[in-house]
Amino acid sequence: MKFKLEVEDKNSKARAGEITTDHGVIKTPIFMPVGTAGSVKAVHQHELANEIKAQIILGNTYHLYLRPGLETLKLAGGLHKFNGWKGPLLTDSGGYQVYSLSGVRKIKEEGVTFRSHIDGSKHLFTPESVMDTQRIIGADIIMAFDECTPYPCEYGYARRSMEMTHRWLKRCCEQFDTTEPIYGYNQTLFPIVQGSVYKDLRKQSAEVIASFEREGNAIGGLSVGEPAEDMYEMTDIVCDILPKEKPRYLMGVGTPINLLENIALGIDMFDCVMPTRNARNGMLFTKNGIINIRNERWKNDFSAIEEESDLYADRNYTKAYLRHLTHSKEILGAQIATLHNLNFYLWLMNEAREKIIEGEFTEWKNKMVIQLAQRL
């Protein structure tokens, strides 16, 4: 993997860059649709590639490990061949799922023992096994195994968890560096900064992560319930320490406003289930603000879902029709809304990139965050 930093904004820390992987080029800043179980919910792969123009999507190690399982994925030739996605892939390590399974897991130095949410069977994830699992899944970018702390989190626990994440990272790197890709293309490993919302811990973690000198770096443990101001403060501290010449990935974030504010702080890559999950519940993100398509006001609104959009779904379906589908619990409603939201997120990233290149990012961002906060 290679990263080329193309342009830096004069009035913020925003940057435009280019990541090159063996499965294609990713222009940053970028949002990555989440395909938890090998599928971005309600969207075909050809729609992701050709309509939404997604440049990279995610798979989830925990879910893919449990189902369909490593044997099937290996026999298929990896996730690319299994799901038919031809572009770059990133897999998270399962650390966040471990965090969310607090009632059915035990964390020790060796790793994490957990019970499957599917059948209750017992499993062990270690830094080594997670590297091997992600080798089999076959993502272009794989994530180090970490512990994502909850919010709020006591200082002592956050420190101990962070230190264990650093020790786990050393083991991840040793396992990754002594094994080879399985399917004939290169893979790269990103470590993850932790430290909850404590400035000194975030600073320490960023320094440790940077010292490993991997090809890219991630920031985890944010957008877990803390105020947005805390998220921005932690991101700002970390971005001042992580090397400028490598991509920075803020995991699990977030709203369109979160994305723009974090781009301004120096983040290049994002992922979040929000655009797809909220779409299935009738929430649409638009250039002018947020629409709850379930509301009565859209019942007889026969205007396009999004004006001046190139997306087929936006141009050919009305708000009234989408409201009808959503209330009727028709699958097509979820499909149209998901396509719309993902298209909007990718449009927003492309606009941000263009404004950075044109030197107009900060002024544009400040206007957009006001617009995007409106409830229509």
C-alpha positions in Angstrom: 0.0 0.0 0.0 1.2 3.5 -0.8 -0.1 6.9 0.3 0.5 10.1 -1.5 -0.4 13.4 0.3 -1.5 15.7 -2.5 -2.9 18.9 -1.0 -3.1 20.4 2.6 -5.7 23.0 3.4 -4.2 26.4 4.4 -6.9 27.2 7.0 -7.3 23.8 8.7 -5.5 20.4 8.9 -7.7 18.9 6.1 -5.8 17.1 3.4 -6.5 15.4 0.1 -4.5 12.3 -0.7 -4.4 9.0 -2.6 -4.0 5.5 -1.3 -2.9 2.8 -3.7 -3.7 -0.8 -3.1 -3.4 -3.9 -5.2 -7.2 -3.7 -5.8 -7.3 -0.1 -6.8 -6.8 3.5 -5.8 -8.7 5.3 -3.0 -8.9 9.1 -3.2 -9.1 10.7 0.3 -10.9 11.9 2.3 -13.1 8.8 1.9 -16.1 7.2 3.6 -16.2 3.3 3.6 -19.6 1.6 3.5 -19.8 -1.1 6.1 -20.5 -4.6 4.9 -20.5 -6.4 8.2 -21.2 -10.0 7.0 -19.7 -9.6 3.6 -22.6 -7.5 2.3 -23.5 -3.8 2.6 -27.1 -4.3 3.6 -29.7 -3.8 0.9 -27.2 -2.9 -1.8 -25.8 -4.9 -4.8 -22.1 -4.9 -5.4 -22.6 -3.4 -8.9 -24.6 -0.5 -7.3 -21.8 0.1 -4.8 -19.2 0.3 -7.6 -21.2 1.9 -10.4 -23.9 4.1 -8.9 -22.5 5.0 -5.4 -18.9 4.8 -6.7 -17.7 3.4 -3.4 -13.9 3.1 -3.5 -13.5 0.7 -0.6 -15.8 -1.3 1.7 -15.5 -3.0 5.0 -15.9 -6.6 6.3 -16.1 -7.6 9.9 -13.7 -10.2 11.2 -15.9 -11.3 14.1 -19.0 -11.9 12.0 -17.2 -13.5 9.0 -15.2 -15.8 11.3 -18.5 -17.1 12.7 -20.5 -17.2 9.5 -19.7 -18.3 6.8 -16.5 -19.3 8.6 -12.9 -19.5 7.6 -13.0 -22.8 5.7 -15.6 -21.4 3.3 -13.8 -18.1 2.8 -10.5 -19.9 2.1 -12.1 -22.3 -0.3 -13.7 -19.3 -2.1 -10.4 -17.6 -2.5 -11.1 -14.8 0.1 -13.8 -12.3 0.6 -13.2 -10.6 -2.7 -14.1 -13.7 -4.7 -16.8 -14.8 -2.2 -18.8 -11.6 -2.5 -17.8 -10.4 -5.9 -16.4 -7.0 -4.8 -13.4 -6.1 -7.0 -12.2 -3.0 -5.2 -10.2 -2.5 -2.0 -11.4 -4.1 1.2 -10.7 -3.4 4.9 -11.5 -5.7 7.8 -11.8 -4.6 11.4 -10.3 -7.0 13.9 -13.3 -7.8 16.0 -12.2 -5.5 18.9 -15.4 -3.5 18.7 -17.6 -6.6 18.7 -15.7 -7.8 21.8 -16.5 -4.4 23.4 -20.2 -4.7 22.5 -20.4 -8.3 23.8 -19.6 -7.3 27.3 -21.9 -9.8 28.8 -20.5 -12.9 27.1 -16.8 -12.3 26.9 -13.7 -12.4 29.1 -10.6 -10.3 28.4 -7.2 -11.6 29.5 -3.6 -11.0 28.4 -3.7 -14.0 26.1 -6.7 -12.6 24.2 -10.5 -12.6 24.5 -12.8 -15.6 25.1 -16.3 -15.0 23.9 -19.5 -16.8 23.1 -21.1 -16.7 19.7 -24.2 -14.6 19.5 -25.5 -17.2 16.9 -25.3 -20.4 18.9 -23.5 -19.7 22.2 -20.4 -21.6 21.2 -17.1 -20.6 22.9 -14.2 -19.0 20.9 -10.9 -17.4 21.6 -9.5 -14.4 19.7 -5.8 -13.7 20.2 -3.7 -11.1 18.4 -2.1 -13.9 16.5 -5.3 -15.7 15.5 -6.9 -12.4 14.5 -4.0 -11.7 12.1 -4.3 -15.2 10.6 -8.1 -14.8 10.3 -7.7 -11.6 8.4 -5.1 -13.1 6.2 -7.8 -15.7 5.3 -10.5 -13.2 4.8 -8.1 -11.4 2.5 -8.7 -7.7 3.0 -6.2 -5.2 1.6 -6.1 -3.3 4.9 -6.4 -5.3 8.1 -6.7 -3.9 11.7 -4.7 -4.7 14.8 -6.5 -6.5 17.6 -7.4 -4.0 20.3 -9.8 -3.4 23.2 -12.3 -0.7 22.7 -13.1 0.9 26.1 -16.7 2.0 26.9 -17.8 5.6 27.7 -17.6 6.6 30.5 -14.5 4.8 31.5 -12.4 5.2 34.6 -8.9 6.5 34.0 -7.2 3.4 35.5 -9.1 1.0 33.3 -8.5 3.2 30.2 -4.8 3.2 30.9 -4.5 -0.6 31.6 -6.6 -1.3 28.5 -4.5 1.0 26.4 -1.3 -0.6 27.6 -2.6 -4.1 26.8 -3.7 -2.9 23.3 -0.1 -1.8 22.8 1.3 -5.2 23.9 -1.3 -6.9 21.6 -0.1 -4.7 18.8 3.5 -5.9 19.2 2.2 -9.5 18.9 0.0 -8.6 15.9 3.0 -7.1 14.1 5.2 -10.1 14.8 2.5 -12.5 13.5 1.8 -10.3 10.5 5.4 -9.8 9.6 6.2 -13.5 9.8 3.3 -14.7 7.6 2.5 -14.1 3.9 -0.6 -13.1 2.1 -2.6 -16.1 0.9 -4.1 -14.9 -2.4 -1.2 -13.3 -4.2 -1.8 -9.7 -3.4 -0.4 -7.4 -0.7 -2.0 -6.7 2.6 -1.2 -4.0 5.1 -1.7 -3.7 8.9 -3.0 -0.6 10.7 -2.5 -0.2 14.4 -5.2 1.6 16.5 -4.8 4.5 19.0 -6.8 4.1 22.2 -7.0 6.0 25.5 -10.6 6.9 26.0 -11.2 10.7 26.4 -8.0 11.3 28.5 -5.6 13.7 26.8 -2.4 12.2 28.3 -3.4 8.6 27.4 -4.3 9.6 23.8 -1.0 11.4 23.4 0.9 8.4 24.8 -1.0 5.9 22.7 -0.5 8.0 19.5 3.3 8.2 20.2 3.5 4.4 20.7 1.4 3.6 17.6 3.5 6.0 15.5 6.7 4.3 16.7 5.6 1.0 15.1 6.0 2.8 11.7 3.3 0.9 9.9 1.9 2.1 6.5 -1.2 3.7 8.1 -2.8 4.4 11.5 -6.2 4.3 13.0 -8.0 5.9 15.9 -10.4 3.8 17.9 -12.5 4.1 21.0 -14.4 7.2 19.9 -18.0 7.7 18.9 -19.0 5.4 21.7 -21.2 7.8 23.6 -18.9 10.7 24.4 -19.8 14.3 23.6 -18.8 15.3 20.1 -16.5 18.0 21.5 -14.5 15.3 23.3 -14.2 13.3 20.1 -12.9 16.3 18.2 -10.4 17.1 21.0 -9.0 13.6 21.1 -8.8 13.5 17.3 -7.0 16.8 17.2 -4.4 15.7 19.8 -3.8 12.4 18.0 -3.5 13.9 14.5 -0.8 16.2 15.7 1.3 13.2 16.6 0.5 10.6 13.9 2.8 11.1 10.9 1.5 13.3 8.2 2.8 11.1 5.4 0.5 8.2 6.3 -3.3 7.9 6.1 -5.3 8.3 9.3 -8.5 6.3 9.8 -11.1 7.4 12.4 -13.1 4.2 13.2 -16.9 4.1 13.5 -17.6 7.8 12.8 -20.2 9.1 12.2 -22.7 11.8 11.2 -22.1 14.0 8.1 -21.2 16.8 10.5 -18.7 14.6 12.4 -17.1 13.7 9.1 -16.5 17.3 8.0 -15.3 18.4 11.4 -12.8 15.5 11.6 -11.6 16.0 8.1 -10.7 19.6 9.2 -8.6 17.9 12.0 -6.6 15.8 9.6 -8.6 12.5 9.2 -8.5 10.7 5.8 -10.7 7.6 6.2 -14.1 6.9 7.9 -16.6 4.1 8.3 -19.9 3.9 10.1 -23.2 1.9 10.0 -25.2 5.2 10.4 -26.1 5.8 6.7 -27.3 2.3 6.1 -28.9 1.6 9.5 -30.6 5.0 9.6 -31.8 4.5 6.0 -33.6 1.3 7.0 -35.4 3.3 9.8 -36.5 6.0 7.4 -33.9 8.7 8.1 -32.4 10.3 5.1 -29.3 12.6 5.0 -29.5 15.3 2.3 -27.6 18.4 1.3 -30.2 20.6 3.0 -30.6 18.6 6.2 -32.2 15.5 7.7 -35.5 14.0 6.5 -37.6 11.6 8.5 -39.4 10.1 5.6 -42.0 8.5 7.9 -43.4 11.9 8.8 -46.9 12.9 7.6 -45.5 16.0 5.7 -44.0 13.8 3.0 -47.3 11.8 2.3 -48.2 13.9 -0.8 -44.8 15.3 -1.6 -44.1 14.2 -5.2 -40.7 15.9 -5.5 -37.5 14.0 -6.0 -35.8 12.5 -3.0 -32.8 14.7 -3.6 -32.8 17.5 -6.2 -29.8 17.8 -8.5 -28.6 14.2 -7.8 -27.2 11.8 -10.4 -28.4 8.8 -8.5 -31.2 6.8 -10.2 -33.1 6.3 -7.0 -33.0 10.1 -6.2 -34.2 11.1 -9.7 -36.8 8.4 -10.3 -38.6 8.0 -6.9 -40.5 10.6 -4.9 -40.6 11.3 -1.2 -44.2 10.3 -1.2 -43.4 6.9 -2.8 -40.5 6.2 -0.5 -42.7 7.2 2.6 -45.3 4.7 1.3 -42.7 1.9 0.9 -41.2 2.6 4.4 -44.6 2.5 6.1 -45.5 -0.6 4.2 -42.2 -2.2 5.2 -41.4 -3.0 1.6 -37.8 -4.1 1.0 -37.5 -1.7 -1.9 -37.9 1.2 0.6 -34.8 0.1 2.5 -32.9 -0.3 -0.8 -33.8 3.1 -2.1 -33.1 4.9 1.2 -29.8 3.0 1.7 -28.6 3.9 -1.9 -29.6 7.5 -1.2 -27.7 7.8 2.1 -24.5 6.1 0.9 -24.6 8.2 -2.3 -24.9 11.3 -0.1 -22.0 10.3 2.1 -19.7 9.6 -0.9 -20.8 12.9 -2.5 -19.9 14.7 0.7 -16.5 13.2 0.7 -15.9 14.0 -2.9 -17.0 17.6 -2.4 -14.8 17.9 0.6 -11.8 16.7 -1.4 -12.6 19.1 -4.2 -12.9 22.0 -1.8 -9.5 21.1 -0.2 -7.9 21.0 -3.6 -9.5 24.4 -4.6 -8.5 26.0 -1.3 -12.1 26.6 -0.2 -12.6 23.8 2.3 -12.9 25.8 5.6 -15.5 28.3 4.3 -17.5 25.6 2.6 -17.3 23.3 5.7 -18.6 26.0 8.0 -21.6 26.6 5.8 -22.3 22.9 5.3 -22.4 22.0 9.0 -25.2 24.5 9.6 -27.2 23.2 6.6 -26.7 19.5 7.5 -27.9 20.1 11.1 -31.4 21.2 9.9 -34.4 18.9 10.4 -36.6 19.2 7.3 
